[in-house]
């Protein structure tokens, strides 16, 4: 839709300096803070090198919805991922003195979770698909300027098949006119059909409020999501779009049947069954409606995925704890899971044992909280710190007594020295002549 081109054109028209971060750059917290925020807070210099405090900078963050909050390292200390990127964007918008443009394809992906504050700090400008007549007019202007003879029917075909994408229509016209003076309808057939990705909310609306089963099937085939994820969306939005009990029952029959096929895919690892599951959850659920609804319902995000996102940290702590128990006990994963339950009872019952296991297994505070809660975790950590302090302290009186004993032993005769040096019984046996009860060597087993 030319979102980045519009932002660059705005900067050119206003005379602003452009600071751009795209998807190929490291866009974690530190990267955005050091590059984008530095350009947004401080002023720059003009083209002749003079300081121009009135000249603004346009901060462009392209594909901002592609922040997966993951840390990706090259094996060293530098992080090339995008962990903490949303938090840095929020702080940037709160502190900025310069205009900022966030370019996204899916606004929800940017504003969900930690990015909820972004919606309140920005103004949303939507780029909608351009009408086919407008694209037809623009293509006619370009053809005349380039001296290309093309009829109106061919222009209509190019303007319609691009589905509102002006850039795609211009690219198709350019590819057809290379080395040719005239372009006809037969030439358009050489250009393959243009694939377009469909976002999930658009697909859900097509399933529940679409006009034909064929369009539903085509939409789901263009959807870049697995059926396992799609069925969660359909199940979550089913009671929002269908209100009749008969429609709900019929749709749930198709949905449960689709879930059966997905279960077979997981068990057999045969992904050819995905097509059956997709048709059942798409065309099947679409065919269940018996009335035409005129309302404008917004699709809801699946609560299951929300809960999984909220419990991500808890599941990380659980897996880390289970791994430590497995390594410490030398057991399998199922056995480690059973031991984690037993470990909870042991830590609650015996404080000294809890302190000892915390040190030996190197348990973190978050793992202790997962096992016994905040209150008992605080007690265990206090006891552990107290034990460390007691071990590091040495009593001055004990040290003085030890030095006095050492001094007394050094000035007096050794108590083990025999009083009569001529007594052979008191002398140790010479080498090579062991006592009767001793073993002369490792291979001497006689007796």
HELIX and SHEET records of a PDB file:
HELIX    1   1 UNK A    3  UNK A   14  1                                  12    
HELIX    2   2 UNK A   29  UNK A   41  1                                  13    
HELIX    3   3 UNK A   64  UNK A   66  5                                   3    
HELIX    4   4 UNK A   85  UNK A   95  1                                  11    
HELIX    5   5 UNK A  107  UNK A  111  1                                   5    
HELIX    6   6 UNK A  113  UNK A  115  5                                   3    
HELIX    7   7 UNK A  116  UNK A  121  1                                   6    
HELIX    8   8 UNK A  132  UNK A  146  1                                  15    
HELIX    9   9 UNK A  152  UNK A  161  1                                  10    
HELIX   10  10 UNK A  166  UNK A  177  1                                  12    
HELIX   11  11 UNK A  185  UNK A  188  1                                   4    
HELIX   12  12 UNK A  200  UNK A  209  1                                  10    
HELIX   13  13 UNK A  213  UNK A  222  1                                  10    
HELIX   14  14 UNK A  227  UNK A  241  1                                  15    
HELIX   15  15 UNK A  245  UNK A  268  1                                  24    
HELIX   16  16 UNK A  271  UNK A  273  5                                   3    
HELIX   17  17 UNK A  274  UNK A  279  1                                   6    
HELIX   18  18 UNK A  280  UNK A  284  3                                   5    
HELIX   19  19 UNK A  285  UNK A  287  1                                   3    
HELIX   20  20 UNK A  303  UNK A  310  1                                   8    
HELIX   21  21 UNK A  312  UNK A  329  1                                  18    
HELIX   22  22 UNK A  333  UNK A  349  1                                  17    
HELIX   23  23 UNK A  351  UNK A  360  1                                  10    
HELIX   24  24 UNK A  365  UNK A  392  1                                  28    
HELIX   25  25 UNK A  396  UNK A  411  1                                  16    
HELIX   26  26 UNK A  424  UNK A  426  5                                   3    
SHEET    1   A 3 UNK A  17  UNK A  21  0                                        
SHEET    2   A 3 UNK A  57  UNK A  61  1                                        
SHEET    3   A 3 UNK A 100  UNK A 102  1                                        
SHEET    1   B 2 UNK A 149  UNK A 150  0                                        
SHEET    2   B 2 UNK A 182  UNK A 183  1                                        
END                                                                             
